[in-house]
Amino acid sequence: MLALGLWGCGEAAPDSASDAAPDAAARDDASAPDAGDWREAARVDGRFSRNEWVAIGRLSPPPPRLASPTNRWADHPGAAAWGRALFDDTQLSGDGTVACAGCHAPTTAFIDGRGIAVAQRARVLGSRNTPSIVWSAQHRWQGWAGHADSIWAQSLAAIENPREHNLSPLALVHTVARAHRAAYEPVFGALPDLSDARRFPAEGGPGTPAWEAMSPADRDIVLRIESNVGKAIEAHLRTLTPRRLAPFDRFVAGEREAMSPEARDGLALFLRVGCIHCHNGPMLSDFDFHAIRMPDDPGVGPDRGRATALAELAANPFVGWGRYSDDPASARPAEPLSVSAEGQFVTPTLRGVAETAPYGHAGTLATLEAVIRHDAMGGLPPGDPGAVGRVNPNLLAPFHPTDAEVAALVAFLRALSSPE
């Protein structure tokens, strides 16, 4: 196998044994040599150099959820309780059949198990696979290409999307007033009177005649209520992080038998072939956007990824730096559109990855073995019709794993799932 080097994404290797962590675990497995290069001589678990053990220590334990300053109700129990009810409510869809839980099923790691999601009247939702939302509170951007900068904004995008919930802002606020007033008002305050159909039509959103006929003040009322719906859903989703440590985290903490020998071999390969360049930190993701030429859905065509998402962000009224944010100054606007964004998708977290097949932004890779072999060949070749974007060879260079090495990597990835 081609050794790509351990350190990437701007992180330098530590220079002294005093940087190594966790020290106690290292002392249990190996003592410092009297002479020579300690990085090679002092092996932890018989596999890892002390330098590699430092890198492993930086991958665990999972971090606390990120703060959400643009949502003042992000950790409010009442908002979370209402958000859970909204998550399961099919009334938040144009035809009354679609709930968030339909695609993000709690019984299947909050995914639907499909390659491409299907919701509104069994229509395909475009070109994207349904991602798990278990760790969404640790993400800086939401969605495969980062088309939202908060969970609450992402939730509202799904509700309005004609191919998902297909519910307009006006229809949403009338649903809240009719079916959710008792849960809304203790958290967000009294709802305004929406009964005047001339001021607040039953249906419509930006760009429709009914919406454009409304006064700016009344449109603002509707969008404010809508933003609160998203913030309640976010409060619920922030409660979904696993309660138990994955075998990998127990291994790092000193429980050596928590991972099988094969999984430990896979961890060593994970470091040495360069997976850690992008899958780094406690969430095993840099949460940055890269073009690695994952295959698109053949029936949809090339997906421009981040390039499309940046255009959507520019038009979204619910961005963190916008009017409906609870702390606009805390949000960082997205970078300007550039050619480098073409074909870029976020580095997914590897936590729980064994539970979230199929894989890739289009769900076109059915197994972890297929993902590893895709990465091992450096992504789709440039001549492939789905090869959008330019692969950075420093992040994804070809290597040649044996079947046993692929199996070891899969065993390690499975050790990143938390038990029920």
C-alpha positions in Angstrom: 0.0 0.0 0.0 1.1 3.5 -0.7 1.9 5.4 2.5 0.7 8.9 2.0 2.0 10.3 5.3 0.2 10.9 8.5 -0.2 14.6 8.8 -2.6 16.6 6.7 -5.1 19.4 6.6 -2.8 21.9 8.2 -2.0 19.8 11.3 1.7 19.4 12.1 3.1 16.3 13.8 4.1 16.8 17.5 7.8 17.2 18.1 8.2 15.7 21.5 7.0 12.8 23.6 5.5 15.3 26.0 2.8 16.0 23.3 1.7 12.3 23.2 -1.8 11.5 24.5 -3.1 9.6 26.3 0.2 9.1 28.1 -1.0 6.6 30.6 -2.2 4.3 27.9 1.1 4.6 26.1 3.1 3.7 29.2 0.9 0.6 29.7 1.9 -0.7 26.3 5.4 0.4 25.7 8.3 2.1 27.5 10.4 4.8 26.0 13.6 3.5 24.4 17.0 4.3 25.8 18.3 5.5 22.5 17.2 5.8 18.9 14.1 7.2 17.3 11.3 6.8 19.9 8.6 7.5 17.3 9.4 4.1 15.7 10.7 2.2 18.8 7.9 2.8 21.2 4.9 0.9 19.9 1.4 1.1 21.4 -0.6 -2.1 21.2 2.3 -3.4 19.1 1.0 -1.5 16.1 1.2 2.3 16.6 4.2 4.5 16.8 4.0 7.1 19.6 3.4 9.8 16.9 0.5 7.7 15.5 -0.9 7.3 19.0 -1.0 11.1 19.4 -3.1 11.3 16.2 -5.4 8.6 17.5 -5.9 10.4 20.7 -7.1 13.4 18.8 -9.9 11.3 17.2 -11.6 10.6 20.5 -13.8 11.0 22.5 -16.7 12.5 20.5 -17.1 16.2 21.2 -20.0 18.0 22.8 -22.5 19.5 20.3 -21.6 22.8 18.8 -23.2 26.0 20.2 -26.0 27.3 18.1 -26.0 31.1 18.7 -28.3 31.9 15.8 -31.0 29.9 17.6 -31.7 31.1 21.2 -34.0 28.1 21.7 -31.5 25.5 20.6 -31.3 23.9 24.0 -34.7 24.9 25.4 -36.6 21.8 26.6 -40.0 23.1 25.6 -38.7 23.9 22.1 -37.2 20.4 21.8 -40.4 18.8 22.9 -42.4 20.6 20.3 -39.7 20.0 17.7 -40.1 16.2 18.3 -43.8 16.5 17.6 -43.1 18.5 14.5 -40.5 15.9 13.4 -43.3 13.2 13.3 -46.1 15.4 12.0 -47.3 14.7 8.4 -49.3 17.9 8.5 -46.1 19.7 7.7 -46.4 18.6 4.1 -48.5 19.8 1.2 -50.4 16.5 0.8 -50.4 15.5 4.4 -48.3 12.3 3.9 -44.7 13.4 4.6 -43.0 13.8 7.9 -39.3 14.4 8.7 -39.3 11.0 10.3 -40.3 9.4 6.9 -36.8 9.9 5.5 -34.9 10.2 8.8 -36.3 7.1 10.5 -35.3 6.7 14.1 -35.3 2.9 13.8 -32.6 3.0 11.0 -30.0 5.5 12.2 -32.2 8.3 11.0 -31.9 7.5 7.3 -34.2 5.8 4.8 -31.8 3.3 3.4 -32.4 4.4 -0.2 -29.9 5.5 -2.7 -31.9 8.6 -3.6 -34.6 9.8 -1.2 -38.3 9.5 -2.1 -41.0 11.5 -0.4 -43.7 13.8 -1.8 -46.1 11.5 -3.8 -43.3 9.0 -4.2 -41.3 11.4 -6.4 -37.5 11.2 -6.4 -36.1 14.1 -4.4 -33.4 15.0 -6.9 -29.9 13.6 -6.8 -29.0 13.2 -3.2 -28.9 10.5 -0.6 -30.6 11.0 2.8 -27.8 11.7 5.4 -28.2 10.6 9.0 -29.0 13.5 11.4 -27.6 11.8 14.5 -24.5 14.0 14.6 -26.0 17.0 12.9 -25.4 19.3 15.9 -21.6 18.9 15.3 -21.8 20.1 11.7 -20.8 23.7 10.7 -22.8 23.3 7.4 -25.9 21.2 6.7 -26.6 19.0 3.7 -24.2 17.2 1.3 -23.1 20.5 -0.2 -23.7 22.9 2.7 -26.8 24.7 1.4 -27.7 25.7 4.9 -25.6 27.0 7.8 -27.8 25.7 10.6 -30.1 22.8 11.4 -33.0 25.2 11.7 -32.4 26.6 8.2 -32.0 23.2 6.7 -35.2 22.0 8.3 -37.1 24.9 6.7 -35.5 24.2 3.3 -36.9 20.7 3.4 -40.3 21.8 4.4 -40.6 24.3 1.5 -38.9 22.1 -1.1 -41.5 21.0 -3.7 -39.9 17.6 -3.9 -39.8 17.1 -0.2 -42.5 18.4 2.1 -43.9 20.9 -0.4 -45.4 23.2 2.2 -45.4 26.9 1.6 -44.6 29.5 4.4 -48.3 30.6 4.5 -49.6 27.0 4.7 -47.0 26.2 7.4 -48.0 29.1 9.7 -51.7 28.3 9.3 -50.9 24.7 10.3 -49.0 25.9 13.3 -52.0 28.1 14.4 -54.5 25.3 13.8 -52.7 22.3 15.2 -49.7 23.5 17.3 -50.8 26.7 19.1 -50.7 25.1 22.6 -47.0 24.0 22.1 -45.9 27.1 20.2 -47.0 29.9 22.5 -45.4 28.8 25.9 -42.0 28.9 24.1 -42.2 31.6 21.4 -45.1 33.8 22.7 -48.6 34.4 21.5 -49.3 33.8 17.8 -50.8 36.8 16.0 -54.3 36.7 14.6 -53.9 35.0 11.1 -57.7 34.8 10.4 -57.9 37.7 7.9 -57.5 35.8 4.6 -56.8 39.1 2.8 -53.7 39.7 5.0 -52.7 36.1 5.4 -53.8 33.9 2.5 -54.1 30.2 3.0 -51.3 29.4 0.6 -48.2 31.0 -0.9 -44.6 31.9 -0.5 -42.0 34.2 -2.1 -42.6 34.7 -5.8 -46.3 33.8 -5.8 -49.0 36.4 -6.4 -50.6 35.9 -3.0 -47.3 36.5 -1.2 -46.3 39.5 -3.3 -49.7 41.1 -2.6 -49.0 41.0 1.2 -47.5 43.9 3.1 -43.8 43.6 4.0 -44.8 43.7 7.7 -47.2 40.7 7.3 -44.6 38.8 5.3 -42.2 39.4 8.1 -44.7 37.9 10.6 -45.0 34.8 8.5 -41.3 34.3 8.1 -40.7 34.9 11.8 -43.2 32.1 12.8 -41.6 29.9 10.1 -38.1 30.5 11.5 -39.4 29.4 15.0 -40.6 26.1 13.5 -37.1 25.4 12.2 -35.6 26.4 15.6 -37.8 24.0 17.4 -36.9 21.2 15.1 -33.3 22.0 15.6 -33.7 21.8 19.4 -35.1 18.3 19.0 -32.3 17.2 16.7 -29.7 18.4 19.0 -30.8 15.8 21.5 -30.0 12.8 19.2 -26.3 12.2 20.0 -25.6 8.6 21.1 -25.4 8.0 24.8 -22.8 5.3 24.8 -19.2 5.3 23.5 -18.2 3.4 20.4 -15.7 0.5 20.6 -13.1 2.8 19.1 -13.5 5.4 21.9 -13.3 2.7 24.5 -10.1 1.4 22.9 -8.5 4.8 23.0 -9.6 5.2 26.6 -7.6 2.1 27.5 -10.0 -0.8 26.9 -7.7 -2.6 24.5 -10.1 -5.5 23.7 -12.9 -3.2 22.8 -11.7 -3.4 19.2 -10.8 -6.6 17.5 -7.3 -7.2 16.2 -8.6 -6.8 12.7 -10.2 -3.4 13.5 -6.9 -2.3 15.1 -5.0 -3.2 12.0 -7.6 -1.2 10.1 -7.0 1.8 12.3 -3.2 1.5 11.5 -4.0 1.5 7.8 -6.4 4.4 8.2 -3.5 6.5 9.4 -0.9 5.2 7.0 -2.8 5.5 3.7 -3.9 9.1 4.5 -7.6 8.7 5.3 -6.9 11.0 8.3 -6.1 13.9 6.0 -9.8 14.6 5.7 -11.4 12.3 8.3 -9.7 13.9 11.3 -10.7 15.4 14.6 -13.1 13.9 17.1 -15.9 13.6 14.5 -13.5 12.1 12.0 -14.3 14.8 9.5 -12.7 18.2 8.7 -16.3 19.3 7.7 -14.7 20.9 4.6 -15.8 20.5 1.0 -13.7 18.4 -1.4 -14.2 17.0 -4.9 -13.4 13.2 -4.7 -15.6 12.2 -7.7 -18.1 10.0 -6.1 -20.4 8.6 -8.8 -23.6 10.6 -9.4 -26.9 8.9 -9.9 -26.9 7.9 -13.6 -30.5 9.0 -14.1 -29.9 12.5 -12.9 -26.6 13.6 -14.4 -23.6 15.5 -13.0 -24.1 17.2 -9.6 -22.2 20.5 -9.2 -22.3 20.1 -5.4 -21.0 23.1 -3.4 -21.3 25.4 -6.4 -25.0 25.1 -6.4 -25.3 25.3 -2.6 -23.5 28.6 -2.5 -26.1 30.1 -4.9 -28.8 28.8 -2.6 -27.2 30.3 0.5 -27.2 33.7 -1.2 -30.9 33.6 -1.7 -31.9 32.1 1.7 -33.7 34.4 4.1 -32.8 32.1 7.0 -29.0 32.2 6.9 -27.3 32.7 10.2 -26.2 36.3 9.3 -29.8 37.2 8.2 -32.8 38.9 9.6 -34.3 35.9 11.4 -31.1 34.8 13.1 -30.9 35.4 16.9 -27.3 36.4 16.7 -26.3 37.5 13.1 -22.9 38.7 14.3 -21.9 35.2 15.3 -22.4 33.8 11.8 -19.8 33.7 9.1 -21.0 34.2 5.5 -20.1 31.6 3.0 -17.1 32.1 0.8 -17.8 33.5 -2.6 -18.6 31.2 -5.5 -15.5 30.0 -7.3 -14.6 27.3 -9.8 -13.0 25.3 -7.0 -16.5 24.6 -5.6 -17.5 22.5 -8.6 -18.3 18.9 -7.6 -17.4 19.5 -4.0 -19.3 17.7 -1.1 -18.7 17.8 2.6 -16.5 15.2 4.2 -19.0 13.0 6.1 -18.4 12.0 9.6 -17.4 8.4 10.0 -19.1 8.1 13.3 -21.9 5.5 12.9 -21.0 5.1 9.2 -21.6 1.3 9.3 -25.3 2.0 9.9 -25.9 4.5 7.1 -25.5 2.5 3.8 -25.7 3.3 0.9 -22.9 5.8 0.6 -21.9 8.9 -1.3 -23.9 12.0 -2.0 -26.0 10.1 -4.5 -26.1 6.8 -2.6 -24.5 5.0 -5.5 -22.0 2.9 -3.4 -23.8 0.1 -1.6 -21.1 -1.0 0.9 -18.1 0.3 2.9 -16.0 -2.0 0.8 -17.1 -0.2 -2.3 -16.3 3.2 -0.8 -12.8 2.1 0.2 -12.1 0.8 -3.3 -13.4 4.0 -4.8 -11.1 6.1 -2.6 -8.2 3.6 -3.3 -8.4 4.4 -7.0 -8.4 8.1 -6.4 -12.0 8.8 -7.4 -13.6 8.5 -10.8 -11.2 9.0 -13.6 -11.2 12.4 -15.3 -13.0 11.0 -18.4 -15.9 9.6 -16.5 -19.2 11.6 -17.2 -19.8 11.9 -13.5 -16.3 13.2 -12.7 -17.2 16.7 -11.6 -14.5 18.8 -10.0 -10.8 18.5 -9.6 -9.4 16.0 -7.1 -6.6 17.2 -4.8 -4.0 14.4 -5.1 -2.6 15.4 -1.7 -5.9 14.4 -0.1 -6.9 11.4 -2.3 -4.0 9.6 -3.9 -4.4 6.1 -5.3 -3.3 3.1 -3.3 -3.6 -0.6 -3.8 -5.2 -2.5 -0.8 -5.4 -6.2 -0.6 -8.7 -7.9 0.2 -7.5 -8.4 3.8 -6.6 -4.7 4.1 -10.0 -3.7 2.8 -11.6 -6.0 5.4 -9.5 -4.5 8.2 -10.5 -1.0 7.2 -14.1 -2.0 7.2 -13.7 -3.6 10.7 -12.3 -0.3 12.0 -15.2 1.7 10.5 -17.7 -0.6 12.1 -16.0 0.1 15.5 -17.0 3.7 15.1 -20.7 2.9 15.7 -22.1 3.3 19.2 -24.1 0.4 20.6 -27.8 0.8 21.3 
